[in-house]
Amino acid sequence: MNTFNLLIATPQDIVLNGEVLSLKCKSMVGEFQILKDHEPFISNIVPTELYVKDELGMEEVYFVGEGIIEAKNNNVVVCVNSIVQARDIDLERAEASKKRAEERLASTDVNIDKKRAELSLKRALGRIKLKNKGQ
C-alpha cells in the first residue's frame, strides 16, 4: 500500500494518528506535498490549509496555525499550535477575530504586540477564506 503514518498534534491533543496517502500544506517558502517514501524533511508550517488524503482517498481539509513538520522513514509528525477542520470553522468567530486583529494593528498603543496581532489576522483571514470556499 502507498501509505505512511501521519501524526498531527497540538499542545492539547493528538488530532490524527494513522495511515494516509498524502499530506499537502505550506511553509514560508511555498506549498509542499508528502507521499510515501518521501525524503527526510523538516520544515516550518505557516497558518494555512492542510489537506490529508486517507487510505481510501477521501480528503479532509483543515486550517492550521503555525507549527513544524518532520518526515522520516514513512512517519510524518505535524505539530501545530491550532487546528480546525474546515467544516467546523465558525465564520462569525473568525470575522470577530479578524476585526480585533485589525483594530490592534491600527492602534497606536505601544503595549500591543503587533506580531501577535499579525498572526491572529493571518489565521482569521485563512479560516474565512477556507470556510467561504466550501460554501
MONORTA-V495288 format. One record per pair of residues at least 24 apart in sequence whose ideal C-beta (glycine too) atoms are under 6 Angstrom apart, sorted by the first residue. I is the first residue (numbers start at 1). J is the second residue. If there is no record, write none. Layout:
i-><I I>
j-><J J>
//
This chain:
i-><2 3 4 4 5 6 7 8 9 10 10 15 19 20 20 21 22 23 24 25 34 34 38 40 41 42 43 44 45 47 47 47 49 61 63 63 63 65 86 86 89 89 91 94 94 94 97 98>
j-><36 55 36 74 75 76 77 78 79 80 83 83 55 52 54 53 53 52 51 50 71 76 71 72 71 70 69 68 69 122 123 126 130 86 126 127 130 123 130 134 127 131 131 124 127 128 124 124>
//
